[in-house]
Amino acid sequence: MAAFPWHSRQRNYKTEFESCSLEAIPLDFGDYHPLKPITVTESKTKKMGRKGSTSSTSSSSSSSMVDPLSSVLDGTDPLSMFAATSDPMTATSNMDSSRKKRDRDDNSTIGTDFEPWSSKRGDILARYTTTEKLSINLFMGSEKGKAAASTSAVSEKVRTRLEELDDLEEGSQRELLNLTQQDYMNRIEELNQSLKDAWASDQKVKALKIVIQCSKLLSDTSVIQFYPSKFVLITDILDTFGKLVYERIFSMCVDNRSVLSDHFSPENVNDTAKETCLNWFFKIASIRELIPRFYVEAAILNCNKFLSKIGISECLPRLTCMIRGIGDPLVSVYARAYLCRVGMEVAPHLKESLNKNFFDFLLTFKQIHGDTVQNQLVVQGVEIPLYLTLYSPAIDWILQCIAYHAPEVLLTEMMERCKKLGNNALLLNSVMSAFRAEFIATRSMDFIGMIKECDESGFPKHLLFRSLGLNLALADPPESDRLQILNEAWKVITKLKNPQDYINCAEVWVEYTCRHFTKREVNTVLADVIKHMTPDRAFEDAYPQLHSIIQKVITYFHDFSVLFSVEKFLPFLDMFQKENIRVEVCKCIMEAFIKHQQEPTKDPVILNALLHVCKTMHDSVNALTLEDEKRMLSVLINGFIKMVSFGRDFEQQLSFYVETRSMFCNLEPVLVQLIHSVNKLTMETRRVMKGNHSRKTAAFVRACVAFCFITIPSLTGIFTRLNLYLHSGQVALANQCLSQADAFFRAAVSLVPEVPKMINVDGKMRPSESFLLEFLCNLFSTLLIVPDHPEQGVLFLVRGLLNVIQDYTWEDNSDDKIRIYTSVLHLLSAMSQETYLYHVDKVDSNDSLYGGDSKFLAENNKLCETVITQILEHLKALGKDETLKRQSILALSFFNSILAHGDLRNNKLNQLSVNLWNLAQRHGCADTRTMVKTLEYIKKRSKQPEMSHLSELALRLPLQTRT
């Protein structure tokens, strides 16, 4: 193919820019301004039944600009209009009913601030376990349980069902012995499912028998340490039964007229539902044993709403008194806990019943130390401290119910009653756990006095101090008492010999210390923790608590110069010797630093400490570390690097970057950040020195450039390296480091052949050509202003780049190579101009070096001819049927390039453009609309000065129609 000579169009960039600028037209806005307050005209009509007349809010009442939100203020929004047009009496009635409903809801429901039982049951099941064998009675079923015939009289049904209940006590059950805890739980779950199945098959009596049988199990304390978990499992079945009965009766209340809401009156309940409800209560009343009779009635307590408005308020005191007949104090306290739980669900406003249950329990508390209980504990081999902990879930729940929205005076009463019982530690702990932290905090010294007088044999004092500390972490005690409180608590905590007991308390009181005291007291506490947890490497069993202590300290110390001046802080970190735990702690510290450090720092205390922390994170990286983990660690370390600034001490700043590069060489994002930081430092040096480089400054700049040049090759991401070579070269060029800039650009050019066909992008393999095209276009923009090397010849970098592009293996179905050649043609055209479009300050580009030299222009044109030849050969290769569309697009694109950059007064170039135009349309693949617009653009440009020759070209460009 014959070579086509290239003649670049000489361009006046300033004139072109001015011709493209928008024409400024003065606009008269009058009084309007977008930030000026809008004047609103209010309009109130009598149709709305509202008082008042039309009024204006400002001086310009005739303004047509109406604020769309202003109507809300005068009540004319859609909802207000609807309310205003409705019947006033109806509206008032609705308002009153809504207020009554809201008031009723406030009294009869509990809020989200009340911790539900469901959140406690899992902890109880996990805590109260046993390895001893258990036993259970399973209901075996009976044919007598069949429903009576429909022709039976009501009295016959009642008698039959009473006989069925008696059958439960006449041998229709089987005792299973030697069950493991898991077997026992499985059997209970089977009973729960049997209850649901019996109910679903309309065997109501069988369902009741199952519930009665399960309730009887709550009287068995043969494996006493398992009793709290047994209570949880059995009451789950009772809850299921109570819900089934309630829903059954509720469904019977529905008639054809309406459906009852949850808040209904007994007057709305029909006779059938009431009779069924009474029948259930009669059945339960016939249960002979106290414990199942109590539990089953408590389970359906909510059904009293179907019979009477005061039914629940009458039943609660009666059931409370019924519990007095239960002799075992452990069984009775859990019965009271269940009654309080049901009471809070159905009538939380009836506080008197809750208080009565707790005070009754206090009256019988001395039974715990009676002979019956003590003998039982001896038989089972259970110590009194363990036995007392079995009461905690029940007492905690009862007190939580009592303390919910309770007045402060009730706490005073509770404290007095505890004192009368000799400051029993178990009760005192439950009181501190139940009442509001603010109430406990104001009485901190009173509680400390009571704790001192407690008998430590049953419930350790350190647990009481821990409970007090938990409250003081949420609320502040009187300022005058704070130091004394800390001293009293720490005197007890520091004497603890068991490391686990010690750290459980210390973890809580560290927060109190950080909250109210200075680094001196915090340092003392940390020193004490180190002293207790270092012997026998006790810290290895307390990593969660130690981690919690670190989090509390950094939560309250946001000034890291103060934090790291705490002498024992870093020695405290040394106790985290398990690598994964140590790294997590370091992450917490770095996250806090990035969040709270507002200003850049050069404090050596902070820098040394955080370098140690970051080094710990970095050194945890190995071949098995996940990419997400590496990314997270890099973000934290980079956050630290960005916050370090030595001001105008640029040499010290560079020294810091050199040090961090050696420390964090395994994390590529950190190295990338360092390169960007050094480039930024280089430009900052240039800005501060305002181009007046001394010999020392020049040496520093070269040192920065060298830092980047030797760091980039250590990176693995090829496009990361390419872009950093380009960026660093631009920075070197801006600082008149021409030989260094040349080295960067040559390194980038030599790296292009190594670009793989596929690269990993966010975990997915994608073709690399589009990324390479983007990089090369950016590189071409820079090469325009890079002066030729005096020893390498004309356009050395451009020639080298063309050779690389020629040798690179491109995809067969890709046209990116030709797009790159087209960009090179644009570059060469820009290089042939007398004055370039842009320059770098104090750097002479080729327009200054060559000054339009004919030899330079000849070399430039020769390269253009080579590029054009490559483009045309590619277009010729696309002449196959399956590639004609691509050929049309590329031909038109190349035509536009010639139109923009070529001198079309040259006959051969003019003819080439005509040929490309015809090629684009030859096979009917061109977009007609695009071709028409292109031709219109040429005709429009031909009317401009020095562009008249385009009118002749326009005549030679036919528009072919598709037929």
Secondary structure, DSSP 8 states (H G I E B T S, - for coil): -------B----HHHHHHHHS--------TT--TTS----EE---GGGT-----EESSS-TT-----TTHHHHTT-SHHHHHHHHS-HHHHHHHHHHHHHHHHHHHHH---TTS--THHHHHHHHHHS---S-EEEEEE---GGGS---TTS-HHHHHHHHHHHHHHTTTT-EEEEEEE-HHHHHHHHHHHHHHHHHHHHTT-HHHHHHHHHHHHHGGG--TTGGGHHHHHHHHHHHHHHHHHHHHHHHHHHT--SS----SS--GGGS-HHHHHHHHHHHHHHHT--SHHHHHHHHHHTGGGGGGT-TTHHHHHHHHHHHHGGG---HHHHHHHHHHHHHHHHHH-TT-HHHHHHHHHHHHHTGGGGGSHHHHHHHHHHT--HHHHHHTTHHHHHHHHHHHHTT--HHHHHHHHHHHHHTT--HHHHHHHHHHS-HHHHHHTHHHHHHHHHTS-TTTS-HHHHHHHHHHHHTTS---GGGHHHHHHHHHHHHTT--SHHHHHHHHHHHHHHHHHHS-HHHHHHHHHHHHHHHSGGGGGGG-HHHHHHHHHHHHHH---HHHHTTSTTHHHHHTT--SHHHHHHHHHHHHHHHHHH--S-B--HHHHHHHHHHHHHHHHT--TT--HHHHHHHHHHHHHHHHTB--TT-HHHHHHHHHHHHHHSTT-HHHHHHHHHHHHHHHHHHHHHHTT---HHHHHHHHHHHHHHHHHGGG---HHHHHHHHHHHHHHHHHTT-HHHHHHHHHHHHHHGGG--SEEEETTEEEESHHHHHHHHHHHHHHHTT----TTT-TTHHHHHHHHHHHHS---TT--HHHHHHHHHHHHHHHHTSSS-S---TT---HHHHHTT-HHHHHHHHHHHHHHHHHHHHHHHHT-SGGGHHHHHHHHHHHHHHHHHHB-TTSHHHHHHHHHHHHHHHTTS-S-HHHHHHHHHHHHHHTTSTT-THHHHHHHT-------
